[in-house]
């Protein structure tokens, strides 16, 4: 049977400051939660359009690189509608799909039920306070989620806490191309086209305008790798995709 656990309350509407401006981390978390809740029903459609379906290829690559196998325990953090979690479940092992956003988890639950996929447990929880024991996981994946956390460092500390020694962490997210021309063109695309897709598909341009805002503040490839090394990960690898527009980090605790 598919198990769904609610560990956290849904975000309220008391935070009125725009995302990316406030300094209060709780306010940031509520605003991000509201944004994703507003687009949950069309999230997969917009992702397919804006990436020409390539996001599914990149997520499958994360699954392949994870080496997740029977007998292991894994967590897909910020799991959204479940793309990576579904891929990991097909490889065996015990898997939890976890997200702070309830509408996203509800979409994931519908997908899993439709597929008859009952090997994944879904849980609503804050990535900054994981309801899991120390050294309890063999694998953590996080796709397009680290950039959205109120504190990337605090989120990585929590992930590190729950990973076993030798456990693997894989992070898929937007990147910042090193080439200035490519980066400028890429940022123009994110600034101009993504809000249009958001408005056309789900009537919400601001949710997709937020991607560029969050990316500009995100330390991206080199910054994330430096933080992971500082936290003591014994192996950190960065795989750049599309000239650095996307990246995958692979870290071994």
Backbone torsions as a table, in degrees:
resi	resn	phi	psi	omega
1	UNK	NA	138.9	175.8
2	UNK	-68.7	127.1	-179.4
3	UNK	-105.7	131.7	177.0
4	UNK	-126.3	124.0	-178.0
5	UNK	-119.6	132.0	176.9
6	UNK	-103.9	107.8	179.5
7	UNK	-97.0	-17.5	-173.4
8	UNK	-134.1	154.9	176.6
9	UNK	-80.6	151.9	175.5
10	UNK	-66.4	153.2	-179.6
11	UNK	-65.0	143.4	175.9
12	UNK	-92.2	-174.7	-175.7
13	UNK	-109.9	28.3	-175.4
14	UNK	-82.9	-14.7	-178.7
15	UNK	-93.5	119.1	-174.7
16	UNK	-109.0	-6.3	-177.6
17	UNK	-77.3	144.9	178.4
18	UNK	-64.3	146.1	176.6
19	UNK	-61.7	139.7	178.1
20	UNK	95.2	-10.5	-179.3
21	UNK	-105.9	-41.0	-173.8
22	UNK	-71.3	155.8	177.7
23	UNK	-101.5	-15.4	-178.5
24	UNK	-76.3	120.0	-174.5
25	UNK	-67.8	-34.5	178.9
26	UNK	-65.4	-39.2	177.7
27	UNK	-63.9	-43.5	177.7
28	UNK	-58.2	-46.1	-178.7
29	UNK	-62.1	-40.3	179.9
30	UNK	-66.1	-41.8	-179.0
31	UNK	-66.7	-42.0	177.1
32	UNK	-62.2	-41.8	178.5
33	UNK	-60.5	-43.1	178.8
34	UNK	-63.3	-42.1	179.8
35	UNK	-60.7	-48.0	-177.6
36	UNK	-71.2	-32.6	176.2
37	UNK	-63.0	-34.8	-177.4
38	UNK	-71.0	-25.1	-174.7
39	UNK	-112.4	4.7	-172.4
40	UNK	-55.5	-41.5	-174.1
41	UNK	-68.9	-22.9	-179.8
42	UNK	-116.8	11.6	-174.1
43	UNK	-58.1	-48.1	-178.4
44	UNK	-65.3	-39.5	180.0
45	UNK	-61.8	-47.8	-178.7
46	UNK	-65.3	-39.6	177.1
47	UNK	-60.6	-40.9	178.2
48	UNK	-63.1	-42.1	-177.7
49	UNK	-69.6	-49.3	-172.6
50	UNK	-70.0	-25.2	-179.8
51	UNK	-109.1	4.8	-175.1
52	UNK	56.8	33.0	178.2
53	UNK	81.8	-1.3	-175.5
54	UNK	-69.7	-23.6	179.4
55	UNK	-59.2	-30.4	178.5
56	UNK	-69.8	-35.8	176.4
57	UNK	-64.9	-44.3	-179.0
58	UNK	-66.0	-37.5	178.5
59	UNK	-68.6	-38.3	176.2
60	UNK	-64.1	-33.4	177.4
61	UNK	-65.7	-40.3	176.0
62	UNK	-59.3	-45.1	179.3
63	UNK	-59.8	-45.3	-179.2
64	UNK	-64.3	-40.3	-178.9
65	UNK	-73.4	-17.7	-176.2
66	UNK	-68.3	-28.3	-175.3
67	UNK	56.7	29.1	178.7
68	UNK	-66.7	136.0	-174.2
69	UNK	-145.5	169.3	179.4
70	UNK	-53.0	136.1	178.3
71	UNK	93.0	-9.0	179.1
72	UNK	-96.7	162.2	177.1
73	UNK	-119.1	127.8	-175.4
74	UNK	-131.2	160.3	177.7
75	UNK	-131.1	125.0	169.3
76	UNK	-100.3	102.6	-174.7
77	UNK	-87.2	144.5	-173.3
78	UNK	54.4	51.1	-168.6
79	UNK	-71.7	-16.5	180.0
80	UNK	58.9	-130.1	-177.9
81	UNK	-87.7	3.0	167.9
82	UNK	102.1	12.7	-176.7
83	UNK	-56.1	-54.8	-176.8
84	UNK	-69.1	-40.2	-179.7
85	UNK	-58.8	-42.6	179.2
86	UNK	-62.7	-43.9	178.5
87	UNK	-62.2	-41.6	179.7
88	UNK	-66.8	-40.5	-178.5
89	UNK	-60.1	-32.6	-179.6
90	UNK	-67.9	-15.5	179.6
91	UNK	-92.9	-4.2	-179.6
92	UNK	97.3	-177.2	-179.5
93	UNK	87.7	172.9	179.3
94	UNK	-100.0	127.7	-170.5
95	UNK	-132.3	139.0	173.4
96	UNK	-115.6	132.2	170.5
97	UNK	-104.6	120.9	-172.8
98	UNK	-128.4	137.8	179.1
99	UNK	-153.2	151.8	176.8
100	UNK	-77.8	-24.8	-170.9
101	UNK	-92.6	116.5	-176.2
102	UNK	-66.3	-44.9	177.8
103	UNK	-57.1	-37.7	177.0
104	UNK	-63.8	-43.5	179.1
105	UNK	-65.2	-34.2	177.3
106	UNK	-65.8	-38.3	174.5
107	UNK	-63.5	-42.3	178.5
108	UNK	-61.9	-43.0	-178.9
109	UNK	-62.2	-39.5	178.3
110	UNK	-65.3	-41.4	178.6
111	UNK	-62.2	-45.7	-177.7
112	UNK	-64.6	-41.9	-180.0
113	UNK	-64.8	-39.9	179.7
114	UNK	-64.3	-35.6	-179.7
115	UNK	-83.6	-10.4	-174.6
116	UNK	69.4	30.9	-177.9
117	UNK	-96.2	106.1	-176.1
118	UNK	-116.1	17.1	-179.9
119	UNK	-91.4	-1.5	-176.8
120	UNK	-112.7	130.8	171.8
121	UNK	-97.2	131.2	178.7
122	UNK	-102.8	139.5	-179.8
123	UNK	-143.0	138.5	174.0
124	UNK	-94.8	121.2	-179.4
125	UNK	-160.8	159.4	178.9
126	UNK	-83.7	128.5	179.7
127	UNK	-62.2	-19.2	180.0
128	UNK	-83.5	-11.9	179.7
129	UNK	-143.5	74.3	-175.5
130	UNK	-70.4	130.2	-180.0
131	UNK	-82.4	53.2	-176.4
132	UNK	-135.4	153.4	-177.9
133	UNK	-75.9	160.9	175.7
134	UNK	-62.1	142.6	173.5
135	UNK	52.0	43.8	-173.5
136	UNK	-108.1	-9.0	-173.1
137	UNK	-121.6	143.8	174.1
138	UNK	-86.7	-24.9	-173.6
139	UNK	-148.2	138.6	167.8
140	UNK	-130.4	129.2	172.2
141	UNK	-118.0	148.6	175.9
142	UNK	-145.7	112.5	-176.9
143	UNK	-107.1	118.1	178.1
144	UNK	55.8	38.7	-178.6
145	UNK	-125.6	-34.3	-175.7
146	UNK	-58.6	-40.9	-179.2
147	UNK	-61.7	-24.5	-175.6
148	UNK	-91.5	-8.4	-178.2
149	UNK	-69.3	148.0	178.8
150	UNK	-61.5	-32.1	175.4
151	UNK	-141.5	110.4	179.4
152	UNK	-60.2	-42.9	-177.1
153	UNK	-63.3	-44.0	179.8
154	UNK	-65.9	-38.3	177.6
155	UNK	-63.7	-41.7	178.9
156	UNK	-67.9	-33.0	176.7
157	UNK	-64.3	-40.5	178.3
158	UNK	-65.3	-43.3	177.1
159	UNK	-60.2	-44.1	179.5
160	UNK	-61.9	-38.5	-180.0
161	UNK	-61.0	-42.1	-173.9
162	UNK	-85.5	-16.1	178.6
163	UNK	-76.0	140.2	173.3
164	UNK	-72.1	155.7	169.4
165	UNK	-56.4	129.9	-174.9
166	UNK	88.3	-5.6	178.6
167	UNK	-68.5	156.6	-175.9
168	UNK	-108.8	141.0	174.2
169	UNK	-121.7	125.8	176.5
170	UNK	-122.4	127.8	-176.9
171	UNK	-121.6	121.2	174.0
172	UNK	-111.2	128.5	179.3
173	UNK	-162.4	172.1	172.6
174	UNK	-61.6	148.9	177.8
175	UNK	-124.2	-177.7	177.0
176	UNK	-121.1	107.7	179.3
177	UNK	-55.9	138.2	-179.9
178	UNK	-70.0	-34.6	179.1
179	UNK	-70.3	125.0	-173.9
180	UNK	-64.6	-37.3	-179.6
181	UNK	-67.4	-47.0	178.9
182	UNK	-62.2	-41.1	-179.8
183	UNK	-63.5	-40.4	-179.8
184	UNK	-64.6	-44.5	178.8
185	UNK	-64.0	-41.9	-179.8
186	UNK	-62.3	-46.0	-179.8
187	UNK	-65.9	-34.8	175.9
188	UNK	-63.7	-40.8	177.3
189	UNK	-61.8	-46.7	-179.7
190	UNK	-63.1	-38.3	-177.4
191	UNK	-75.0	-35.7	-173.9
192	UNK	-95.3	-44.6	-172.1
193	UNK	-89.3	-39.8	-175.8
194	UNK	-60.9	-44.3	176.0
195	UNK	-61.3	-33.1	177.9
196	UNK	-65.1	-46.1	178.1
197	UNK	-60.3	-42.1	179.6
198	UNK	-62.0	-40.7	-179.7
199	UNK	-69.7	-42.6	-177.7
200	UNK	-68.2	-39.4	-172.7
201	UNK	-89.3	-32.7	-177.5
202	UNK	-139.8	14.0	175.2
203	UNK	65.6	24.8	-176.3
204	UNK	-139.8	95.7	179.3
205	UNK	-78.1	-33.1	-174.0
206	UNK	-64.6	-33.1	-179.3
207	UNK	-62.7	-32.6	-178.6
208	UNK	-93.3	-22.4	170.7
209	UNK	-66.2	-28.2	-179.9
210	UNK	-62.5	-28.3	-178.1
211	UNK	-57.1	-48.6	-179.3
212	UNK	-67.6	-39.1	178.3
213	UNK	-58.7	-45.6	-178.2
214	UNK	-70.5	-34.8	-179.2
215	UNK	-67.1	-37.1	-179.7
216	UNK	-63.6	-30.2	179.1
217	UNK	-88.8	-13.9	-175.4
218	UNK	-78.3	137.5	-179.6
219	UNK	-74.4	-14.2	174.6
220	UNK	56.9	-150.2	-166.1
221	UNK	-53.8	-61.4	-174.2
222	UNK	-67.8	-39.1	-178.6
223	UNK	-65.5	-45.1	179.1
224	UNK	-64.0	-43.3	178.9
225	UNK	-60.7	-40.6	179.6
226	UNK	-64.2	-41.3	178.7
227	UNK	-64.1	-42.3	-179.9
228	UNK	-63.1	-42.2	178.4
229	UNK	-65.5	-40.0	178.6
230	UNK	-62.6	-32.8	-179.4
231	UNK	-79.4	-2.0	172.6
232	UNK	98.9	9.5	176.8
233	UNK	-64.1	132.8	-172.9
234	UNK	-80.2	-17.3	177.7
235	UNK	-144.6	127.5	178.1
236	UNK	-132.9	121.2	-179.9
237	UNK	-122.9	139.4	177.7
238	UNK	-117.7	123.8	175.9
239	UNK	-109.5	119.1	-179.7
240	UNK	-94.1	139.3	-179.1
241	UNK	-121.5	137.6	178.7
242	UNK	52.9	55.2	176.2
243	UNK	61.7	24.2	177.2
244	UNK	97.2	3.7	177.3
245	UNK	-66.1	-29.1	173.3
246	UNK	-130.5	159.5	177.7
247	UNK	-149.8	153.8	173.7
248	UNK	-123.6	124.8	172.8
249	UNK	-100.7	135.2	174.4
250	UNK	-122.5	118.3	-177.3
251	UNK	-128.5	139.6	178.1
252	UNK	-112.1	124.7	-179.3
253	UNK	-74.1	NA	NA
